[in-house]
Amino acid sequence: MIEVEHLSKIYGSHTAISDVTFSVEQGEILGFLGPNGAGKTTTMRILAGYLPATRGTVRIAGFDVHENSLAVRQRIGYLPETPPLYLEMTVEGYLYFVTRIKGVAAGDRAARIKAAMERCNLFDKRHVIIRKLSKGYRQRVGIAQAIVHDPPVIILDEPTVGLDPRQIIEVRNLIKNLAGEHTIILSTHILPEVSMVCSRVTIINGGKVVATNTPEHLMGELAGGSGYELEIAGEAALAKQVLQNLPDVSLVESIPAIGSHSKNNADRVNLRVICVPGTEPGSNIAAALLRTEFELYEMRRVRATLEDVFLELTTEEKLESEISLGKKDSAQTDSTQTDSVLAESGDVA
C-alpha cells in the first residue's frame, strides 16, 4: 500500500534523510521509530505530499506522490504533530468544513462526520467549541479530520505527544481499532506505542533507516542481553568456565548483585548468561551447575526489550561508522493551519 524507495531530502548542505527505503502492507500498522531529529517528520511530510523529495520515489495505493499528488492526497489522512484545528469552531462544524475541503460528496458528509465522531468518541462533544476541549480530545479531533473522508492510508506524526498517561492509552486504543480497514504509518519516539500498537517497525537515525522488521524479531535477533541472570555460591571463574562450554551459550559475565540476600553473603556471585538467539538453554544451565555442586539460589530469564534494540541501533558507538551524528531534522517551518488541512486535499499550490 505504501512503497518508499531510496528517498532523500537535502536542504542546502544538510541532508535530512538519505536513501530511505521501506514499505507498508495493506491493513498494517508500521511504527516509524527514531530519536528527535532523526528525520521522521521530514519523511512523513514527503509521504503526505506536503514536501517534495530531492531524490527517490513514494507510491501510495499505486500512485506516485510526485507525479499524481492529487490522487495520493485523496487517499490519505494526515495528522501532523500539531493538529490543524480551528479553535473557535465546534467539533461538528470543523469536521463539516474538512469534508468540504476534502471533496466528500454533499450527500455523504453527514454520515462520514457521524462515523468519524463515533469512532473517535467525540459524538457527545460535537457541539463543543474546540478551544474548550482538553488536549486529549483535541488530538481526537485531529484524528477524526484525518479519517473523516475514509482514506485507505492514515499518516500519524507523533499522535500522543504531550498527552497524559490516560489520554495516551485512549489514543493508542483508537489507533489499534483503525488497523485492518486502514493502512497506518505511525511516527513516534515513544517505545511503548510501537510495541503495543505496531505490527512492524522501521527505525531511522541520522536520516538513514537502520532496521526494519517485526518488534519480536528485532528484540530476538538484534539486541544483545537476552539470557539468564544467576545467583550462585561458589567460585565465579569456575562457574564461568562450566557455563561457557554449554551449547547455545555465547557469553558468561559477572554482574552486580541481583538479590537482596547476595549482598549479605560474600560467598555468592552473580552471573549473566547470554544465549544464542532463538534458544532456551535454561534447563541445561541449571543441570550443569548442580552437577558441579554449585548452589543455585536464583535464576531468572532476561529478555531483550525494544528499548534495548533502540539503544543498540541509535547510540553513537553503534552508528559512528555508518552515519554522522548530531544532525537535526531541519524540516521546513510549519505553514498555517489551513495549509496543513489543504495539503491533503490537493488545494494548496
C-alpha positions, 0 to 999 in steps of 0.5 A: 500500500505504501512503497518508499524507495531510496528517498532523500531530502537535502536542504542546502548542505544538510541532508535530512534523510538519505536513501530511505527505503521501506514499505507498508502492507495493506491493513498494517500498522508500521511504527516509524521509530527514531530519536528527535531529529532523526528525520521522521517528520521530514519523511512523513511530510514527503509521504503526505505530499506536503514536501517534495523529495530531492531524490527517490520515489513514494507510491501510495495505493499505486500512485506516485506522490510526485507525479499524481499528488492529487490522487495520493492526497485523496487517499490519505489522512494526515495528522501532523504533530500539531493538529490543524484545528480551528479553535473557535469552531465546534467539533461538528462544524470543523469536521463539516468544513474538512469534508468540504475541503476534502471533496466528500460528496454533499450527500455523504458528509453527514454520515462520514462526520457521524462515523468519524465522531463515533469512532473517535468518541467525540459524538457527545462533544460535537457541539463543543467549541474546540478551544474548550476541549482538553488536549486529549480530545483535541488530538481526537479531533485531529484524528477524526479530520484525518479519517473523516473522508475514509482514506485507505492510508492514515499518516500519524506524526507523533499522535500522543505527544504531550498527552497524559498517561490516560489520554495516551492509552485512549489514543493508542486504543483508537489507533489499534481499532483503525488497523485492518480497514486502514493502512497506518504509518505511525511516527513516534519516539515513544517505545511503548506505542510501537510495541503495543500498537505496531505490527512492524517497525522501521527505525531511522537515525541520522536520516538513514533507516537502520532496521526494519522488521517485526518488534519480536524479531528485532528484540530476538535477533538484534539486541544483545542481553537476552539470557539468564541472570544467576545467583550462585555460591561458589567460585565465579571463574569456575562457574564461568568456565562450566557455563561457557562450554554449554551449547547455545551459550555465547557469553558468561559475565559477572554482574552486580548483585541481583538479590537482596540476600547476595549482598549479605553473603560474600560467598555468592556471585552473580552471573549473566548468561547470554544465549544464542538467539532463538534458544532456551538453554535454561534447563541445561544451565541449571543441570550443569551447575548442580552437577558441579555442586554449585548452589543455585539460589536464583535464576531468572530469564532476561529478555531483550526489550525494544528499548534495548534494540533502540539503544543498540541501533541509535547510540553513537558507538553503534552508528559512528561508522555508518552515519554522522551524528548530531544532525537535526531534522531541519524540516521546513517551518510549519505553514498555517493551519489551513495549509496543513488541512489543504495539503491533503486535499490537493488545494494548496499550490 
